[in-house]
């Protein structure tokens, strides 16, 4: 289930994904993350993987602006991410 613009995906229901994202690659946010001023469609860098035995796994992400400055570091669930098409 994809989130619409303006919806937060941090409390959405989830299923464990069949694929894992590779660290240090780019991904795209599948939803808004308002507490970090991040929007659906923002490109993020996957920095580390968080395995959660009784919940949804996630990733630590870094968001960089066009001047190569870090503007956000946070963790998101796997359901908040989409693969980029290179």
C-alpha positions in Angstrom: 0.0 0.0 0.0 1.5 3.3 -1.1 1.0 6.4 1.0 -0.3 9.6 -0.6 1.4 12.9 -0.3 0.9 14.3 3.2 0.5 10.9 4.9 3.1 9.6 7.2 4.1 6.0 6.6 5.8 5.4 10.0 2.8 3.7 11.5 1.5 1.9 8.4 1.0 -1.8 8.4 3.8 -3.8 6.9 5.0 -7.1 5.6 8.5 -8.3 5.6 9.9 -7.6 2.1 11.3 -10.4 -0.1 14.2 -8.2 -1.1 16.7 -6.1 0.8 18.1 -2.8 -0.2 21.9 -2.6 -0.6 23.7 -0.3 1.8 25.2 3.0 0.6 22.8 3.1 -2.4 20.1 5.5 -3.1 16.4 4.9 -2.4 13.3 7.1 -2.7 10.9 7.9 0.1 7.5 6.3 -0.3 5.8 8.8 2.0 6.3 12.0 3.9 8.2 12.1 7.1 7.0 15.5 8.5 9.1 15.6 11.7 12.2 15.7 9.5 10.7 17.9 6.7 11.1 15.0 4.2 8.6 14.4 1.4 7.6 11.5 -0.7 9.9 11.3 -3.6 13.0 12.6 -1.8 16.1 10.6 -2.6 18.0 9.2 0.4 21.2 7.3 1.0 20.9 4.0 2.9 23.5 4.1 5.7 22.8 1.1 7.9 20.3 -1.8 8.3 18.1 -2.3 11.4 16.8 -5.8 11.9 13.7 -5.9 14.1 12.7 -9.5 15.2 9.1 -8.6 16.2 8.5 -5.7 13.9 9.4 -4.1 10.6 13.0 -3.9 9.7 14.4 -0.5 8.7 17.3 1.5 7.5 19.3 4.5 8.8 19.1 7.1 6.1 21.0 10.3 5.2 19.5 13.1 3.1 21.9 15.5 1.4 21.1 18.8 -0.3 22.5 20.0 -3.6 25.5 21.6 -1.8 26.4 18.1 -0.4 25.4 19.1 3.1 23.6 16.6 5.3 20.1 17.9 6.1 18.7 14.9 7.9 19.8 11.7 9.5 17.1 9.3 10.7 15.8 5.8 10.6 12.8 4.6 8.6 10.9 1.3 8.1 11.4 -0.6 4.9 7.9 0.2 3.8 8.9 3.9 3.6 11.4 3.2 0.8 11.3 2.4 -2.9 14.1 1.2 -5.1 15.5 3.8 -7.5 15.6 3.1 -11.2 19.2 3.7 -12.3 
